[in-house]
Amino acid sequence: MKLSDLGEFCFIERLRDSVPAGSGVRCGIGDDCAALELPPGELLLTTTDMLIEEVHFRRQWTDLRLLGRKSVAVNVSDVAAMGGTPRHLFLGLGIPREMEVEELDAFMAGFLESAARYGACLAGGDTCRSPGPLLISVTAEGSVPEGELVGREGARPGDAVYVSGTLGDSALALRLLQDECSPDPHLARRHHDPEARVGLGRALARAGLPTAMIDLSDGLLADLGHILEASKVGARVDEAALPLSEPFRRASERDPALLELALAGGEDYELLFTVPPDREAGISGLAREAGLPLTRVGSVGLANDGLTVQDRQGAVRRPTRGGFNHFGRK
């Protein structure tokens, strides 16, 4: 059934009926605005992101339920990067005329499933017809206790640079899809169904370990570059220390050039953070509690040092590619 057969307002009513009541929501879907509450003593975090068909995803590669899950995760990841707890989501959809209601139902099932997983609720949004691709816009709100907010501007010379999880898996999956090859299931999952590191972000902020933190959406080099710019420092990345999954490692052994994807591929949605030497002792215990590897991949230096990469042979270079840029030259 086409959305035109059901009608926009009937679709919204069906959606409202399927959304559970959220904590702190005084007034949600169906009114002009949402009326929301925050826990006392906490700061409001707000982020927004867009996913555009043929730019961020292709429907022929993507299960609509997983796309719904990913739409939540990539936004919630920004809340995690500041040490926050996700609370409310707002969804805007530009829907192509040919989309079936059943496809939208699958998307919304994944969206609501992922929202529940991170403890957030859908509190409002908008729908309209798109004359072209499927457009997805999500605004996520979260909160963080005052005094625990972690931004990009706190890194200092001498800090260690850490990342969670493994790098390059999503970018390698995308490369294989573009080459009309089927990715390894682990790689495919990392691309189509990423996990936002909400629990880790809260644990790091609560323990007061990071001086700066960011989530890896555009690639290690680009996102580290954002921290360096905000903090007015430089850094060196140790290429040999990059944490790689087994499928990625096997592929890079056959083609060493793929290692560039771990540096600049993007869409890892891991956390990158800087830690002073006197706080590093707390990292190993936190990694065990999170059940997630936390790997030291470099160190912060002076601003004049810029951003450099030391390769496996010990040679140091300035990277020529910083990561994904929507408006960069190809």
N, C-alpha and C positions, 0 to 999 in steps of 0.2 A: 504494500500500500504506500502511495506517495504521501508526503506531508500535506500537499494541497488537498488531498481527499479527507485528511483528518482535521486540518486547520491549526494555525499557530496556537490559539488559546486552548484548544482541546489538548494539544501536545503539552502545553505548560501545566494544565490541570492534571494530566496523567503523571507528569514529572513531580509536581507538588505532592501528590498522593503517595508517591514512592519514596520520598525523602524523609528519613526519620528526624524527629525533633532534635535539634542540636543544643548542646550546653551553652548557655549564655545568649541564646537567640530569643529576644522578646518578640520580634516580628520578622518573618523571613519571606519566603517565596510567595508572591501574589499581591504584595503591596508596592507602593511607590519606592520605598527605601527599606532596607533592613535596619532593625533596631537591635543593637548588640551590646553585650556587657563584657568587660574584661576583669580578670582577677585584680584585686587591689594591689598597688605597688608594682604593677607591670607596665612595660612600655608596649605600644602597638607597633607591630611590624607589618608592612604592606609591600607586596611585590606583584608585578604583572608580567605576563609573558604571552607570546603568540606562537601558534603552530599553524603554518600555512601549507596546504597541499602543494606538492611539487617543489617546495623549498625545504620543509622539515620532514616530510613524509610522503610516501606514495601509497595510495590505497591498494594498488595491486600487490604490494609487499606486506601490507599491514593489516592484521586482524583488528577490527573496529573496537572490540572489547579491550585489547591491549593498548590501542591508541587512547582510549578513555583513561586507562590506568596511567599511561605515560604523561598525559596532559596534567594530571594531578602531581605526579612525582617531580617533574621538572620545575614546577612552581614551589612546591613544598621544600625542595632542595635549597632554595634561596633563604627560606626561613631557618632551615637547619644551619646554614652557613653563618648565621648571626647568633647561634646558640638558642634559638627560639623554639616554641611549641606551636605547631599549626592549629588554627582554630576555625576559620571561616573561609569559604571559597565562593567566588562569583564567576559564572560561566557565560561567555558570549559565543554564540554560534552563527556563522554565516553559512547557510545550508544550500548546496546546489539543488536545482529543481529536480534532478533525476534521482536524488537519494531516496531510498526506501525508509519508511518508518521503522522497519525491523532493523536496519543498519543503525539508525539513531538509538534505538532501544539497546542494541549491543554496546554502542559507545557509552551510553549513560550507565549501563550496568557496570562496566569497567570503571567509569569515573567514580561512581558512588562506592564501589568496592574499595578502590584505592583511598578515597576520602576517609572511609571508616577505618582503614588500616592505619592511617596516620592520626586518627583522632580528630579529624576536621569534619565540618558539615557544609553542605551546599546551602547558601543563604540567599541567593538571588542570581540574576543574570539577565540575558536578553537573547532573542532569536530573530533572525531576519533571513531573507532569501539572498543568496550569493549568485551573481550572474556568471561566476567562474568557479574557482576551486572551493573546497571546504576550508573555512576559516575558523580557528579555535582561539579564543582569547580567555585566559584565566587570570583572575586576581586572587591572590592568597593573602589572608591576614593571619598573623600569629602574634604571640606576645613573649616577652622575656623579662625576668625580674630586673629591676633597676640595679645596676652594679654588675650585671653578668653579660651585658651586651658586648658582642665581639664584632669589630669592624675590620676594615682593610688597612687602617692607617697606623697600626701599633708596632709593626715589625722594626727591630733594631739590629745594627751590626752585631754579629756573634750569635744571633738566634739560629736554631736549626730549622730546616724546612722539612715538613712531614706531609705525606699523603696517606689516605686510607685506601684499602682495597687494592685493585689492580688497574692498570692504565692501558688504553688503546683498544680494548675489546669492542666497544661500540663502533669506533671508527673502522676497525678491520671488518666487522660485519657489514657496514655500509659499503666499503670497498668491494667486498665479494658480491653483494647484491647488485651493485652497479655493473659488475662484470658478469652478471647473470649466473652466478654461482650460489650454491646453498651454504650459508655459514654453519659452522659447528653450533650445536644447540646452545652451548654456553655463550658463545659470541652473539647469537641471535637474541637470546634472552636479555643480554646486557644492552642491546640496541633498542629492542622493541618494548622492554618492560624493565626500565632501570629502577633502582631502589634509592630513594632519598635517605641520607644518613641522619635522620632526625634524632634518634637515640644517642648517637655518637656526638652530634653537635651539642645537645643538651649536657651530656656528661663532661665534655671538654669545657664548656662555659661554666658549669657548676663547680668544677675543680679549679677554675682559674688558670688553666694551663696555656691557652693560646694568647699571643700578643696580637695576632691578626689571623683572619680566616676568610676563605672564599670557597664556593663550590666550583667544581671543574666542569663547566659547560662548553667553553670555547677551546679547551686544551691547556695542558700544564703550563706551557711557556706563556701563552696569552694571559691566563688567569693569574699566574705568579707575577706577570708584568703589571697587572692592575694593583696588586699589593705593593710592589716596588714603587710604583708611581705615587700611590696614596701615602706611603710611608717615607718616601724620599730616601730610598736605600737601593743597593744593588744585590745580586745574588749569583751563586754558582750552582748549577745542577750537575749531579753525578750520574751520567748516563748508565753506568754499570749498576747503579742502585735501584733503577726503576723497577717497581714490582709488576711482574707480568704473569698472566694466567698461563696454564699449560698449553691451551690451544693457541694463544698468541705466541708463546715462546717457540712452539714447533714451527709455526708459520714464519717467524722471523729468522729462524735458523736456516730455512730454505731461501729466504729473501731478506737479507739484513737491512735493506732499505725500508722495510716495514716498521723498523724501530722508530722512525720519524712519527708514526701514528701515535705512539705512546707519549711523545713529547708535544705534539701539536694537533692531534686528531679531533679532540672535542667529544662532548656528550658522554663523558665518564660519570658525571654527577657524584664523584667522590669529593671528600673534603680535603683541601690543602690548607695547612696552618703552620704558623711559625711559633717556636717555643724557645725561651731563654735556656741556657745551659743548666741553670740551677733548678729548672722544673722538669727536665727531661726524664728524671728517675720515675716520674709518675706515669709516663707513657706506656710502659710495658704492662703494668697492672690494668690500665684502662683498656688496652687492646684485648687482654684476656677477658675482661668483663663484657666487652662489646662483641667478642667472637669474630674479630675482624683484624687483619694485619694493618699496622700503622708503621710506615716505612720512612726512615730518614733519607731524603733524596738530595739534600744540598744544604747550603748555609747562606745566611744573609751577610752581605758585605757593605761597603761604602757606596754611596750613590754614584761616585765617579767610576766604580768598577762596572756598572751596568749589569746586564744579564748575560751570563756565559754558560756554556755547556762543556763539561770535561768528558771526552769520549773514553771508551774502554781501553784505549792505548795510552791515555794520560794527556792527549793533546787537548788544548782548550780553544774553543771557537765561539764567536758571537753568532747566535742563530739568525738565519736569514728569513725564517718563517715563524711568526709568532702564534698562529692558531687561526681559528675560523673568524672571518670578518664578512658580514653580509654585504658590505659595500666596498670591499677591497678588490683590487685588480686580480684577475685570474692568471 
